[in-house]
């Protein structure tokens, strides 16, 4: 079923991937951004998306952006401000969508958000999920694990160039990850058939690999030796970023618990990526 879908964060990595796949699936995309004249917005416009400017701090612009669409992809990030701001902005978008008469919302949360993780941005997303449940609108929650694509983060570039993959967990600890391309494909699957997914909360992970395993995969793809380097947890704690430190304590302890085997068996059409298959698709 083809729909007109408002995509928040459409000029960012996650929202942009979702917008592009939705266009590929034949949906009409209204791409919401604070920077309608930016390169990312122009690129989406060239693919056929409608670009609309909106500000999370201006409810009237959110209602205008959501007016006349069938569905909304709602996401946020704590990294541009903080978890509390993300929660407030996400709730504002959900409220605006309902006020505009939107019939279906997909909210991008995080795996283990409901597991008493003690991670601030997990808990804020859980509160957004709780708010969504109070609204009179059909909805689905997609809850991805940590993004495989974080390997490409600027702070990793220097260490990879020096032959190291550095991360704050021991080399033998398995961490579930999801490729953003897999999240985007799964999200499109949900929008293709809302009735199939309404009322569900689905946690997503593409692979479950150790830090040492990631380094081995990168070695094979890049054709040069990449060693794993454990960043001491104390260094993260000393940085003053308590959200990041709490997330690393979570990953070193409880960790995500997505039933990957069942998920992949239920949705084989996604083409789930290992770190190695994901890495082979990147422009290094």
C-alpha positions as CSV (number, residue, x, y, z in Angstrom):
1,X,0.0,0.0,0.0
2,X,1.5,3.3,-1.1
3,X,1.3,6.1,1.5
4,X,2.4,9.7,2.0
5,X,4.8,9.5,5.0
6,X,6.4,12.3,7.0
7,X,10.0,11.3,7.9
8,X,11.6,13.2,10.8
9,X,15.4,13.5,10.9
10,X,15.3,13.0,7.1
11,X,18.6,14.8,6.5
12,X,20.4,12.7,9.1
13,X,21.9,9.2,8.7
14,X,19.0,7.2,10.0
15,X,16.1,9.3,8.8
16,X,17.8,9.7,5.4
17,X,18.2,6.0,4.9
18,X,14.5,5.5,5.8
19,X,13.4,8.2,3.5
20,X,15.4,6.8,0.5
21,X,14.1,3.2,1.0
22,X,10.5,4.4,1.4
23,X,10.9,6.2,-2.0
24,X,12.2,3.0,-3.5
25,X,9.2,1.2,-2.2
26,X,6.9,3.6,-4.0
27,X,5.8,5.8,-1.1
28,X,5.5,9.5,-1.2
29,X,8.0,11.0,1.3
30,X,7.7,14.4,3.1
31,X,11.2,15.0,4.5
32,X,11.2,17.1,7.6
33,X,14.3,19.1,8.3
34,X,15.5,22.3,10.0
35,X,17.8,22.8,7.0
36,X,15.7,22.7,3.8
37,X,18.4,24.4,1.8
38,X,21.2,21.9,2.8
39,X,22.9,19.4,0.6
40,X,21.1,16.4,2.2
41,X,17.7,18.0,1.6
42,X,18.6,18.8,-2.0
43,X,19.7,15.2,-2.5
44,X,16.4,13.9,-1.2
45,X,14.5,16.4,-3.3
46,X,16.3,15.1,-6.4
47,X,15.0,11.6,-5.5
48,X,11.4,12.8,-5.4
49,X,10.9,13.7,-1.7
50,X,9.0,16.8,-0.7
51,X,11.1,18.9,1.6
52,X,9.4,20.7,4.5
53,X,11.0,22.9,7.2
54,X,9.9,22.3,10.8
55,X,11.3,23.0,14.2
56,X,10.7,20.6,17.2
57,X,10.4,23.7,19.4
58,X,7.6,25.1,17.3
59,X,4.4,22.9,17.5
60,X,2.7,24.9,14.8
61,X,5.4,23.9,12.3
62,X,5.2,20.3,13.3
63,X,1.4,20.3,12.8
64,X,1.9,21.9,9.4
65,X,4.5,19.3,8.4
66,X,2.2,16.5,9.5
67,X,-0.9,17.9,7.9
68,X,-2.2,15.8,5.0
69,X,0.1,12.8,5.4
70,X,-1.0,9.2,6.1
71,X,1.8,8.3,8.4
72,X,4.8,9.5,10.3
73,X,8.3,8.1,11.0
74,X,9.2,9.6,14.3
75,X,12.8,9.5,15.6
76,X,15.1,11.6,17.7
77,X,18.7,11.7,18.9
78,X,20.1,12.6,22.3
79,X,23.4,13.5,20.8
80,X,22.6,16.9,19.5
81,X,21.4,18.0,23.0
82,X,20.5,15.5,25.7
83,X,18.0,12.7,26.5
84,X,15.5,15.0,28.1
85,X,15.4,17.4,25.1
86,X,15.0,14.4,22.8
87,X,12.1,13.1,24.8
88,X,10.3,16.5,24.8
89,X,10.9,16.9,21.1
90,X,9.7,13.4,20.2
91,X,6.5,13.8,22.3
92,X,5.9,17.2,20.6
93,X,6.1,15.5,17.2
94,X,3.8,12.7,18.2
95,X,1.2,15.1,19.6
96,X,1.4,17.2,16.5
97,X,0.9,14.2,14.3
98,X,-2.2,13.1,16.2
99,X,-3.5,16.7,16.1
100,X,-3.0,16.7,12.3
101,X,-5.1,13.5,12.0
102,X,-2.3,11.1,11.0
103,X,-3.5,7.6,11.0
104,X,-0.3,5.6,11.7
105,X,3.0,6.3,13.5
106,X,6.2,4.3,13.5
107,X,8.5,5.4,16.4
108,X,12.2,4.5,16.4
109,X,13.1,3.7,19.9
110,X,16.0,1.5,21.1
111,X,16.3,-2.2,22.0
112,X,16.3,-2.9,25.7
113,X,14.6,0.5,26.4
114,X,12.1,-1.3,28.6
115,X,14.7,-3.4,30.5
116,X,15.7,-1.0,33.3
117,X,19.0,-0.4,31.6
118,X,20.0,2.7,33.6
119,X,21.0,4.3,30.3
120,X,19.5,7.8,30.2
121,X,18.7,7.9,26.5
122,X,17.2,4.4,26.7
123,X,14.9,5.5,29.6
124,X,13.9,8.7,27.8
125,X,12.9,6.7,24.7
126,X,10.9,4.3,27.0
127,X,9.0,7.3,28.3
128,X,8.3,8.4,24.7
129,X,6.9,4.9,24.0
130,X,4.7,5.2,27.1
131,X,3.4,8.5,25.9
132,X,2.7,7.1,22.4
133,X,0.6,4.4,24.0
134,X,-1.7,7.1,25.5
135,X,-2.5,8.5,22.1
136,X,-5.4,7.5,19.9
137,X,-3.4,6.5,16.9
138,X,-2.3,3.2,15.4
139,X,1.4,2.7,15.9
140,X,4.4,0.4,15.7
141,X,7.7,0.7,17.7
142,X,10.9,-0.4,16.0
143,X,13.7,-0.8,18.5
144,X,17.1,-1.1,17.0
145,X,20.3,-2.2,18.8
146,X,23.5,-0.2,18.4
147,X,24.1,0.8,14.8
148,X,26.8,-1.1,13.0
149,X,27.4,2.2,11.1
150,X,28.9,3.7,14.3
151,X,32.1,2.0,13.1
152,X,32.3,4.9,10.5
153,X,32.0,7.6,13.2
154,X,34.6,10.3,12.9
155,X,36.1,9.4,16.3
156,X,37.0,6.0,14.9
157,X,38.7,7.2,11.7
158,X,42.0,8.0,13.3
159,X,42.3,4.6,15.2
160,X,41.2,2.7,12.1
161,X,43.8,4.5,10.0
162,X,46.4,3.4,12.6
163,X,45.2,-0.2,12.4
164,X,43.0,-0.4,15.5
165,X,39.3,-0.8,16.1
166,X,38.8,0.7,19.5
167,X,35.6,0.2,21.7
168,X,34.9,0.3,25.4
169,X,34.1,-3.4,26.0
170,X,36.4,-6.4,26.4
171,X,37.5,-8.1,23.2
172,X,35.4,-11.2,23.9
173,X,32.1,-9.5,24.8
174,X,29.4,-9.9,22.2
175,X,27.5,-6.8,21.2
176,X,24.3,-6.9,19.1
177,X,24.3,-4.4,16.2
178,X,22.0,-3.4,13.4
179,X,23.0,-2.0,10.1
180,X,21.1,1.2,9.3
181,X,20.2,-0.2,5.9
182,X,18.5,-3.1,7.6
183,X,16.6,-0.8,9.9
184,X,15.5,1.2,6.9
185,X,14.4,-1.9,5.0
186,X,12.5,-3.2,8.0
187,X,10.8,0.2,8.5
188,X,9.7,0.2,4.9
189,X,8.2,-3.3,5.4
190,X,6.2,-1.9,8.3
191,X,4.9,1.1,6.2
192,X,4.1,-1.3,3.3
193,X,1.6,-3.2,5.5
194,X,0.6,-1.2,8.7
195,X,-2.2,-3.6,9.6
196,X,0.4,-6.4,9.9
197,X,2.5,-4.5,12.4
198,X,0.1,-2.2,14.3
199,X,0.4,-2.6,18.1
200,X,3.8,-4.4,17.9
201,X,7.1,-3.5,19.4
202,X,9.9,-5.2,17.5
203,X,13.6,-5.2,18.5
204,X,16.1,-5.3,15.7
205,X,19.6,-6.6,15.4
206,X,21.6,-7.7,12.3
207,X,24.5,-9.5,14.0
208,X,26.0,-10.4,17.4
209,X,29.8,-10.1,17.3
210,X,32.7,-9.5,19.6
211,X,35.1,-6.6,19.3
212,X,37.8,-9.0,18.2
213,X,35.4,-10.4,15.6
214,X,34.7,-6.9,14.3
215,X,38.4,-6.3,14.0
216,X,38.9,-9.6,12.1
217,X,36.0,-8.7,9.7
218,X,37.5,-5.3,9.0
219,X,40.9,-6.9,8.4
220,X,39.4,-9.1,5.7
221,X,37.5,-6.2,4.0
222,X,40.2,-3.5,4.2
223,X,43.1,-5.8,3.3
224,X,45.3,-4.7,6.1
225,X,45.7,-5.7,9.7
226,X,43.1,-4.2,12.2
227,X,43.7,-5.1,15.8
228,X,41.1,-4.7,18.5
229,X,41.8,-2.2,21.3
230,X,39.7,-2.1,24.4
231,X,39.1,1.5,25.5
232,X,39.1,1.4,29.4
233,X,35.7,2.1,30.9
234,X,37.4,4.5,33.3
235,X,38.4,6.7,30.3
236,X,34.8,6.9,29.2
237,X,33.7,7.7,32.7
238,X,36.4,10.4,33.1
239,X,35.1,12.0,29.9
240,X,32.1,13.4,31.8
241,X,29.6,11.8,29.3
242,X,27.5,9.9,31.8
243,X,25.0,8.7,29.1
244,X,27.8,7.1,27.1
245,X,29.4,5.7,30.2
246,X,26.1,4.1,31.4
247,X,25.6,2.6,27.9
248,X,29.1,1.0,28.0
249,X,28.4,-0.4,31.5
250,X,25.1,-1.8,30.0
251,X,26.9,-3.4,27.1
252,X,29.6,-4.9,29.3
253,X,26.9,-6.4,31.6
254,X,23.3,-7.1,30.5
255,X,23.6,-6.1,26.9
256,X,20.9,-6.3,24.2
257,X,18.8,-9.5,24.1
258,X,17.3,-9.5,20.6
259,X,16.2,-13.0,19.5
260,X,18.3,-12.7,16.3
261,X,17.6,-16.2,15.1
262,X,13.8,-15.8,15.4
263,X,13.9,-12.2,13.9
264,X,15.8,-13.2,10.9
265,X,13.7,-16.3,10.3
266,X,10.5,-14.2,10.5
267,X,11.8,-11.5,8.1
268,X,14.4,-13.1,5.7
269,X,13.6,-10.5,3.0
270,X,15.5,-7.9,5.0
271,X,18.9,-9.5,4.0
272,X,20.4,-8.9,7.4
273,X,24.1,-7.8,7.4
274,X,27.0,-9.2,9.4
275,X,29.7,-6.6,10.1
276,X,31.7,-8.1,7.2
277,X,28.9,-7.9,4.7
278,X,28.0,-4.4,5.8
279,X,31.7,-3.3,5.6
280,X,32.0,-4.6,2.0
281,X,29.2,-2.1,1.0
282,X,30.9,0.9,2.5
283,X,33.1,3.5,0.8
284,X,36.3,3.3,2.8
